[in-house]
Amino acid sequence: MLNMSCTTRILAIAALSLAILAESAAAQQPGVRLPDCGSSAYGGKIAPVQWDRGCTGVADLLQMQWTGWGGTTATGAGLTQLNDCEPSCAEGTVIEYPVRAAVTDKRSCKDAEGRVASYYTSIRISFELPEGTPFGAGGLQDGTYRLACIKPSSMNRCGTIGEPPGYAYDIRARGMLCRSARALVKRVQRARCPDSRCIIGRTRRVGTYTCHLSAVDAQRYRQSVRCVRGAKRVTFYVSFD
């Protein structure tokens, strides 16, 4: 029979394992996606029925039906839209043509909030353009496009917090979501004095993070802050203008 200390140890290990699995699941979203607007920064959809590479409002792919989604290569068929932009693109006529597409080159990428998922980063779009259209010479239109992938190791740009005086700007984070980074920045700001006495080099603990404050421009009361905990890092600037 197990004694209490051994049972407690097993339960603790089990709880830690579940926490690690939960963190891993949060870090890597399930399913392979096609980047919205041609970049993983905007997130993406799994086997999208409609897709617009440049967020123009005119769909590159429409009514798509996919085969082999999630594999090395997925192919699909549907419609593509072209706008004749006459008399202007806002007032133009949108014409649809049958289209075929193939997506390849799966990579781990992240969106602007730091969420990591698997994305297809190359797409080939092919369709037959009839003669006599406003879109130029007819015939096979065949193009391959690279889609932007933000590397998981790169810094997230997480915006700004607050208004002058004492606002934080150009917040960047690595290894954490932007909402977590912004919450940490708020904690750092609450932990220090909100005036020019802070414009000196110093290190301060904020929870489990070690934060170093240094002056950028002492005359205009601007400082940089860098907080680190293991692989997680947040850097930002504060201005008291």
C-alpha positions in Angstrom: 0.0 0.0 0.0 1.3 3.5 -0.8 1.9 5.8 2.1 0.6 9.3 2.1 3.8 11.0 1.1 4.2 8.7 -2.0 0.5 9.3 -2.9 0.9 13.0 -2.5 4.0 12.9 -4.7 2.2 11.0 -7.4 -0.7 13.4 -7.4 1.7 16.3 -7.6 3.4 14.8 -10.6 0.1 14.1 -12.3 -1.0 17.7 -11.7 2.2 19.0 -13.1 1.9 16.8 -16.2 -1.7 18.0 -16.8 -0.5 21.6 -16.4 2.3 21.0 -19.0 -0.2 19.4 -21.4 -2.6 22.3 -21.0 0.2 24.9 -21.6 1.3 22.9 -24.7 -2.2 22.8 -26.0 -2.6 26.6 -25.5 0.7 27.2 -27.3 0.0 25.1 -30.4 -3.5 25.4 -31.8 -4.9 22.3 -33.5 -5.5 22.0 -37.3 -3.7 23.4 -40.3 -4.8 26.9 -41.4 -4.6 29.1 -44.4 -3.5 32.6 -43.3 -6.1 35.3 -43.5 -5.1 38.2 -45.7 -2.0 36.3 -46.7 -0.3 36.5 -43.3 -0.3 34.4 -40.1 -0.5 37.8 -38.3 -4.2 37.8 -39.0 -4.8 34.2 -37.9 -6.3 31.8 -40.3 -9.0 29.2 -41.0 -9.0 25.5 -41.4 -10.1 24.5 -45.0 -11.8 27.9 -45.7 -14.8 28.0 -47.9 -13.9 31.6 -48.8 -10.4 33.3 -48.8 -9.1 36.7 -49.8 -5.3 36.9 -50.1 -5.1 40.7 -49.8 -8.2 41.5 -47.8 -9.5 43.4 -50.8 -13.2 42.4 -50.4 -12.9 40.4 -53.7 -12.4 36.6 -53.0 -9.5 34.8 -54.5 -11.3 31.6 -53.5 -15.0 31.1 -53.0 -17.3 28.1 -52.4 -14.2 25.9 -52.0 -14.3 22.2 -51.5 -11.0 20.8 -50.3 -9.4 17.3 -50.5 -6.5 16.2 -48.3 -6.6 19.1 -45.9 -4.0 18.8 -43.2 -1.6 16.7 -45.4 1.5 17.8 -47.1 -0.5 19.1 -50.0 -4.3 19.9 -50.1 -6.2 20.7 -53.3 -9.5 22.3 -53.8 -12.0 23.5 -56.4 -14.4 26.4 -56.4 -14.7 29.9 -57.8 -12.4 33.0 -58.0 -13.6 36.6 -58.3 -12.2 39.4 -60.5 -13.3 43.0 -60.3 -13.2 45.0 -63.5 -13.0 48.3 -61.5 -15.2 50.2 -64.0 -15.8 53.1 -63.4 -14.0 52.5 -60.1 -13.2 49.5 -58.0 -15.9 50.5 -55.5 -18.5 50.5 -58.3 -17.0 47.7 -60.5 -18.5 44.5 -61.6 -17.3 41.3 -59.9 -17.1 38.3 -62.3 -16.6 34.7 -61.1 -14.7 31.9 -62.8 -14.1 28.3 -61.9 -10.8 27.9 -60.0 -8.5 25.2 -58.7 -6.0 25.7 -55.8 -3.3 23.7 -54.1 -1.7 24.6 -50.7 1.7 23.3 -49.5 4.6 24.0 -47.2 3.3 23.6 -43.7 5.0 25.6 -41.0 4.5 26.6 -37.4 3.6 30.3 -37.4 2.0 32.7 -34.9 -0.6 35.4 -35.2 -0.4 38.9 -33.8 -1.5 37.7 -30.4 1.3 35.2 -30.2 -0.9 32.1 -30.8 1.0 29.4 -32.6 -0.5 27.0 -35.2 0.4 25.1 -38.3 -0.2 27.1 -41.5 0.1 26.4 -45.2 2.5 29.1 -46.5 2.3 28.5 -50.2 -0.7 28.5 -52.5 -1.1 27.9 -56.2 -4.2 29.3 -57.9 -5.2 28.3 -61.5 -8.2 29.3 -63.6 -9.1 29.7 -67.3 -9.8 33.2 -68.4 -12.0 33.5 -71.5 -11.1 35.7 -74.4 -12.7 39.1 -74.7 -12.9 39.9 -70.9 -11.8 43.2 -69.4 -9.0 41.4 -67.6 -6.5 41.1 -70.5 -5.5 38.2 -72.7 -7.5 35.0 -72.2 -6.0 31.6 -71.4 -4.7 29.8 -68.3 -4.0 32.1 -65.4 -1.6 30.2 -63.0 0.2 31.8 -60.1 2.0 30.6 -57.0 2.1 32.9 -53.9 4.1 32.9 -50.7 2.1 33.6 -47.6 3.7 35.4 -44.7 4.6 33.3 -41.6 5.6 35.0 -38.3 8.2 32.7 -36.6 7.1 31.6 -33.1 10.5 32.8 -31.8 10.0 36.4 -32.9 8.8 39.2 -30.7 5.0 40.1 -30.7 4.1 43.7 -31.1 1.5 44.3 -28.5 0.5 48.0 -28.9 0.3 50.6 -26.2 -1.4 51.1 -22.8 -2.9 54.2 -21.2 -2.6 57.9 -22.1 0.0 60.5 -21.2 1.3 61.0 -18.6 2.9 57.7 -17.9 1.8 55.7 -20.8 3.5 52.5 -22.1 4.2 52.2 -25.8 5.9 49.9 -28.3 5.2 46.8 -26.1 6.9 43.7 -27.4 6.8 40.2 -26.0 8.3 36.8 -26.6 7.0 33.5 -25.4 3.6 34.8 -24.2 0.4 36.1 -25.5 -0.1 39.9 -25.9 -2.9 40.0 -23.3 -0.5 38.4 -20.8 2.3 40.9 -21.8 -0.1 43.9 -21.4 -1.2 42.6 -18.0 2.5 42.3 -16.9 3.2 45.9 -18.2 0.3 47.2 -16.0 1.8 45.4 -13.0 5.2 46.9 -13.7 3.7 50.4 -13.9 1.9 49.9 -10.6 5.0 48.7 -8.9 7.1 51.8 -9.6 6.8 55.5 -8.9 5.0 57.5 -11.7 7.3 60.4 -12.0 10.8 61.4 -12.9 12.4 59.8 -9.9 12.0 56.5 -11.8 14.4 57.6 -14.5 17.4 55.8 -13.1 18.9 52.4 -13.8 17.5 49.8 -11.4 16.3 46.3 -11.3 13.0 45.4 -9.7 11.1 42.1 -9.1 7.5 42.1 -10.3 6.0 38.7 -9.3 8.1 36.1 -10.9 9.7 38.5 -13.4 13.0 40.4 -13.1 12.5 43.9 -14.6 15.3 46.3 -15.4 14.5 50.0 -15.8 16.8 52.3 -17.6 16.7 55.9 -18.8 16.2 56.6 -22.5 15.9 60.3 -22.3 16.1 61.7 -18.8 15.3 65.2 -20.0 11.9 64.1 -21.4 11.3 61.5 -18.8 11.4 58.4 -21.0 12.6 55.0 -19.9 12.8 51.5 -21.2 11.8 48.4 -19.3 12.8 44.8 -19.9 11.2 42.0 -17.9 12.5 38.4 -18.1 11.4 35.1 -16.7 13.2 32.2 -18.3 12.4 32.2 -22.0 9.6 34.7 -21.6 10.5 38.4 -22.2 8.6 41.7 -22.4 10.2 45.0 -23.4 8.5 48.3 -23.6 9.0 52.1 -23.2 7.3 54.5 -20.9 6.9 58.2 -21.5 5.9 60.9 -19.0 5.4 63.7 -21.5 
